[in-house]
Amino acid sequence: MNRLNLLYMLGLAISMLGCELEELPVEPYDPGELVIGQVELGSDYRYQAFFDLGTNQPVAINLKHDWDLGFEASDSGWHVILNSSLSGKVARFDGQAFEELTQVEGDAWRYDASSGHLDSTAFGQYQAGNPVYIVDRGFTLQGLPIGLRKVQILSVDESGYRIRTAALNNAGDTTCFIAKDPSVNFVAFSFESLSATPYEPAKEDWDFVFTSYTHLFTHTTPITPYLVTGILLNPNGVEVARMDDFPFESISRADAERAEFSKARDVIGYDWKEYSFDLAGYIVFSEQQYIIRDTEGRLFKLRFVDFYNEEGQKGAPKFEVQAL
């Protein structure tokens, strides 16, 4: 009997404990304050601004002409990207000696996909065949061609890349080593200095970059590259969902957690604004609203409200943002 009583009391205690656990209140998320962010790219879009949502501040700002190529910086990385903010492009030549390649014939140019998918780079896979590339470095701020450069990627391993580069007439033929730095997504390389150059900050420190970039309009024949200005995501875990069907003020964390996210780098892109010929200026579509999951997994809602600074100069994206 005592044993039965003991079992009964134990069962009762467990039952009561279960009820108490179920009735514990869930601690609600405390949304942050609605804040205003703004960056200055210059009216000619000469700057690239890397932005951190957690601090609502740019982490780094650089001139977009400071670099030409980006080399994937992880130990196992091997992809090479263009500086698409200059309208850079590449032509690939297989089975041709480096010294003998002195011109581009036909329509051989390739561009990086603005989605940032590494299976869609202009350089592509180069490990087999030892191809030679001609890089069109794009245009200056005044719209003048910067020039052509040929490149051959000789090797890549966990320590870095060894490349050969020269002018098309073989002037300045040289071999360079670009050391990897796993703290960043890509190590930037400049044809001016023939060395690595500071470009992006540590990949844990920023969420997106305001920049010009080349967008490919695929509905035209042939595909039309066009230089636009907008946002590209940090490929280090940042993702975005559109949420246009709710009033911005009412979007909650619960709404955000049900959203469908994308990791495409250009998911926010450039078309939250449009040039109006009637107004002779840009208008911003503030009804386009975004949920952003940052590098630390935090959720924010964001919408753009302007593209001009207080002096009326374009190239100053202004936005409302709130932690959820």
Phi, psi and omega in degrees: 000316178298322178297320178295318178299319181297317178296321179297314181295321179296316178297320179297319180296316180296318179298317180294320179297319178299318179297319182294320180296319180295333185266001178296133181291143176276127181292118182287151173289139179262103182295148179284178178282149174289124182234163179253132174241150177204142175232156180246111179264352186088147183294342175258010176058042184279343185255155167243128185240117178270125192241139176248122182290326183299323179259352183055042182218150169294137178271325180205148176226129178224161174286133185291343179273007184283349184213164182238314183233152174240135182246124182305130197259354179289162182304320182264000184291150179213356184284152177236133180240161177267159167277091185285352177290348178254006188066035178295150179208167189222143169242135184252140180227118178260144175071025180235135181294144183304313185292333185274346181275110185232002179201162176254127178246137177076191184261075187258007189283143178232153180233154171289143172289133182290349175294342181081004179295125186284353172273005182230040177270157179292325179289325180062206178273128184238000187294328179255137175093344177051055183293160172250140181243143166253125181256121168273114188285355176096215190230151174286175177297337179271003178084015180265144179298135178282323178131176183250152179212139176258149188219140170228129180269109188279323181197160174211137174213192184293344181267331181163195184242143171243123183232157173245137182213151180197166168291165183297335178270013179074006175293143177068028179299120184210158175249133183235150174245129178248109182286140176285153176221095186296354177284347179239166177284316182222140171267126183274148180230138180246131174287341179290312182265349185055043181202169173295150182220146180301135181220276183265147177286178179308137189293345177275351192258357183217161185245322175206164180239131171277125187194162163283152175200163181269119175258137179260116176277102188276352180276359178257160176233116357288173177303135184254117173279140182215135181278122181236171178232128182187221185235136169240137183282154168292121181290356180276062171091356180281138178216159190222145172233143172277142178215078186266351190268006180238149168300137185305318184297333187265354181295125184249173176297322178300319176299316183296321183291342177268357186285159178260117188262156176230145176257004177302132187298330184258025182296327170277308170067221189242341194269026167278002177218165180204143178280129177256117178289331178294320181267352183055044180185179182272142170247150183247136179266087184290347177284348173279116188237145188230142168254128183240128170261118188275185184295340179260007178084004179281152182253138178225149168252147187211142169214150180272145181234347181195164176229012183232150175271184184293338178273002179080017179269135178287172180085025180230072182304131180237138187210156172260138181215145180214133174289143181252000000 
